[in-house]
Amino acid sequence: MPVVLSVPANMARRGYSQIAEITSGKLVLIAGQVPHDANDRMVGEGDFEAQVEQVFRNLGLALKAAGGDWRNLVKINNYCHISVTQEIRNGYRTIRDRYINTAAPPVSTFIYVPRLAQPNWLFEMDAMAVIDG
C-alpha cells in the first residue's frame, strides 16, 4: 500500500489517523462533494444524516472514477453547518464507518461553518486519495 496511516502512541485522539505518510502512488484530490444525486437534485433537505449519506455515496463514485476505492482514501475535510447540533452530528460517524476502513481510518478534520455554498446544504466533504501506480 502506498500510504501508511497511523496514530502514534503519544497522541490521544482515536477514531481517525493522525498521520498519513505517502510512500508512492498517484495523489488524487477530490473536490467538495455535496448532497446532490447524479441528476443534480438535492438529497435530504433539512436532514443531516441523509445529506451525509449522499455525500459519502458521491465520494465513493469519485474514488471509483479515479481508479480507486475506499481503501485509497487518506484525508477527508468535513464541513458542517453550525445549525447541526452535536447530538445530530453523532450520526456522522455511524455513516462514515460503513464506508471507510475503520482499522486504518483516514486523516480527518471536522469544521463547523456559518454557511456552505448553497443555503440548504448542511454538509460537504472534500478528500484526498492515493492510488497505486
HELIX and SHEET records of a PDB file:
HELIX    1   1 PHE A   48  ALA A   65  1                                  18    
HELIX    2   2 TRP A   70  ASN A   72  5                                   3    
HELIX    3   3 GLN A   86  ARG A   89  1                                   4    
HELIX    4   4 GLY A   91  TYR A   99  1                                   9    
SHEET    1   A 2 VAL A   3  SER A   6  0                                        
SHEET    2   A 2 ILE A  19  ILE A  22 -1                                        
SHEET    1   B 4 LYS A  26  GLN A  33  0                                        
SHEET    2   B 4 PHE A 123  ILE A 131 -1                                        
SHEET    3   B 4 LEU A  73  HIS A  81 -1                                        
SHEET    4   B 4 VAL A 107  VAL A 113  1                                        
END                                                                             
